[in-house]
Amino acid sequence: MDMERDFAVVDTGFIVALLNEADEWHEEAKAQYIQYTRIWMPQTVLAEVAYVR
């Protein structure tokens, strides 16, 4: 069965890559961000991004 999703579940690496244009995964993260209508992430990701950034 082929089911399309309209959301993505992301982790810290995705958010860091999305925010950092110098990151090697930035373009891929940006493409995924544009593709999905909803982005889901655990609350702990926010704390991790703040620490890493």
Backbone hydrogen bonds, N-H to C=O, Kabsch-Sander energy under -0.5 kcal/mol:
donor,donor_aa,acceptor,acceptor_aa,energy
3,M,1,M,-0.7
8,A,38,R,-1.7
10,V,8,A,-0.6
10,V,40,W,-3.0
15,I,11,D,-1.6
16,V,12,T,-2.7
17,A,13,G,-2.3
18,L,14,F,-2.4
19,L,15,I,-2.1
20,N,16,V,-1.7
21,E,19,L,-0.8
23,D,20,N,-1.7
26,H,23,D,-1.7
29,A,25,W,-2.7
30,K,26,H,-2.7
31,A,27,E,-2.1
32,Q,28,E,-2.2
33,Y,29,A,-2.4
34,I,30,K,-2.0
35,Q,31,A,-1.9
36,Y,32,Q,-2.1
37,T,6,D,-0.6
38,R,6,D,-1.3
40,W,8,A,-3.6
40,W,38,R,-0.5
45,V,42,P,-1.5
46,L,42,P,-0.5
46,L,43,Q,-1.0
47,A,43,Q,-0.8
48,E,44,T,-2.1
49,V,45,V,-2.9
50,A,46,L,-2.1
51,Y,47,A,-1.9
52,V,48,E,-2.7
53,R,49,V,-2.7
